[in-house]
Amino acid sequence: MLRIKRRNRELLIDDRDKATYLNDGYDVIDDEGHIVEPATGGKTISYAEHLAEINALKAQIKPDQSAELDELKEKLQEAEKTIHGLKTELGKLKSKEKKNAEAAS
């Protein structure tokens, strides 16, 4: 026999009915009332619990991530400018080399 609980209702059920009750939002609990296996469906939480979870997740986000992102964007722009300058210089050198080859022949 398993002990299950949903809100303030506790039941003793047969092991064969476990999946059904888990889908209905009941948690499997031990003799002390601690959750052994949480419900898999049909369970609702209060708005306060939802907000608490959201705030806990927000606290885990590094606050300076946006600053790091801005710094990386600046470095990318500098690298793109450097690449453009090098491509321009390479084009000039190739055209100069081509002119020298034509003049030599």
C-alpha positions in Angstrom: 0.0 0.0 0.0 1.2 3.5 -0.8 0.4 6.8 0.9 -0.5 9.6 -1.4 -1.4 13.2 -0.8 -2.9 16.1 -2.7 -3.5 19.3 -0.8 -4.9 18.3 2.5 -6.2 14.9 1.4 -4.3 11.7 2.2 -5.1 8.3 0.8 -3.8 4.7 1.0 -3.9 3.1 -2.4 -2.8 -0.1 -4.1 0.6 -0.1 -5.9 -1.2 -0.8 -9.2 -3.0 2.5 -9.1 0.1 4.6 -8.5 0.4 5.9 -12.1 -3.2 7.0 -12.2 -3.0 9.0 -9.0 0.3 10.6 -10.0 -1.3 11.8 -13.2 -4.2 13.2 -11.2 -1.8 15.4 -9.1 -1.2 13.2 -6.0 2.3 12.9 -4.5 3.6 9.7 -3.1 4.6 10.4 0.5 6.4 8.5 3.3 5.2 7.9 6.8 6.5 11.3 8.0 4.7 13.1 5.1 7.8 13.9 3.0 7.3 13.6 -0.7 8.9 10.5 -2.1 7.7 10.8 -5.7 6.1 14.1 -6.9 3.0 14.2 -9.1 3.5 14.0 -12.8 0.4 15.9 -13.8 -2.9 17.5 -12.7 -1.1 19.6 -10.1 -1.5 23.3 -9.7 0.6 25.7 -7.7 -0.4 29.0 -6.2 0.6 32.3 -7.8 2.8 33.1 -4.9 4.7 29.8 -5.4 5.1 30.6 -9.1 6.5 34.0 -8.4 8.9 32.6 -5.8 10.2 30.1 -8.3 10.6 32.8 -11.0 12.5 35.1 -8.5 14.8 32.2 -7.5 15.6 31.6 -11.2 16.2 35.3 -11.8 18.6 35.3 -8.9 20.7 32.6 -10.6 21.2 34.7 -13.7 24.5 36.6 -13.7 23.6 40.4 -13.5 26.7 41.4 -15.5 25.9 39.2 -18.5 24.6 42.2 -20.5 27.9 44.1 -19.8 29.9 41.1 -21.1 27.7 40.9 -24.1 28.2 44.6 -24.9 31.9 44.2 -24.5 32.0 41.3 -26.9 29.9 43.2 -29.5 32.4 46.0 -29.4 35.3 43.6 -29.9 33.4 42.1 -32.8 33.0 45.5 -34.4 36.7 46.2 -34.0 37.6 42.9 -35.5 35.3 43.5 -38.5 36.9 46.9 -39.1 40.3 45.3 -39.0 39.3 42.6 -41.4 37.8 45.2 -43.8 41.0 47.2 -43.7 43.2 44.2 -44.3 41.0 43.1 -47.3 41.3 46.6 -48.7 45.1 46.6 -48.3 45.3 43.1 -49.8 43.3 44.3 -52.8 45.6 47.3 -53.3 48.7 45.0 -53.1 47.2 42.6 -55.6 46.4 45.3 -58.1 49.9 46.8 -57.6 51.5 43.3 -58.2 49.4 42.9 -61.3 50.5 46.3 -62.7 54.2 45.4 -62.0 53.7 42.0 -63.7 52.2 43.8 -66.8 55.0 46.4 -66.8 57.6 43.7 -66.7 56.2 41.8 -69.6 
